[in-house]
């Protein structure tokens, strides 16, 4: 394989003699990749050329910021799940809109950077913190999509997954407490043919989390989060009648024998100085914890980590080196 990549970072010039920034400013980055795959079969050499273009331009007009991101490749045209994704998050004063393909971070446990196609916003009204989103988190892929796309390997079928949620909080970025609620559900009617694999099951999930951050003295801070996730692994199974104490849940999520309720929580105490930083963090994740709004969460654990950091430079382009010492304790499953 021969691989070539080029990265370009561009920034508009700024007049340092003036205190105010220019009215119009363009910055961003551009990455171009090109590679050739060579293979030999039955003494016959074959080559395939692939390329990609990734761009993250940002335009500032007065106090309005228009950041864009785009990812385009020739391979994206060959699959039912293309790699080509476009989105931007324009900002004006304390309001930010999210349009197209976006990933947001509201919570570590229930909404942490999962890419979706849709819209949302974040708004800071004095001490009131508001945010919401809605969109498609999985595109429907039928079991025979591999043959239709002309590829030689199997593409796992996927149900259409829609999701929405909101954030309601009080405070500032440095000191705040937020309530985050999310809801995700797969559409069982989104596939023309039912998957033969039992591992592909339509799910349903509703979660809630309380996220807080507080400052102590000048350089110390405390961050906490407590979350609970109600997850139904297969909504096609026969429904059950819940206890009277949680009967209201059946209006929000499908309840059956595959439904589980699990908590997750963490607390972090840290010091952040100009050159050196240090934090201690402990978190617990339930035995069967799962959220459709977070990637790769290892469950059934209690862990404690120590994270030192060092700042090498003093300007805006300073770099932080982070390391951690991790102790992992596995909790006994019930």
Buried (B, 14 or more C-beta within 10 A) or exposed (E): EEEEEEEEEEEEEEEEEEEEEEEEBBBBBBBBBBBEEEEEEEEEEEEEEBBBBBBBBBBBEEEEBBBBBBBBBBEBEEBBEBBBBBBBBBBEEEBBBBBBBBBBEBBBBBBBEBEBBBBBBBBBEEEEBBBBBBBBBBBBBBBEBBEEEEEEEEBEBBBBBBBBBBBBBBBEEEEBBBBBBBBBBBBBEBBEEEBEEEEBBBBBBBBBBBBBBBEEEEEEBEBBBBBBBBBBBBBEBEEEEEEEEEEEBEEEBBBBEBBBEBEBBBBBBBBBEEEEBEBEBBBBBBBBBBBBBBEEBEBBBBBEBEBBBEBEEEEEEEEEEEEEEEEEEEEEEE
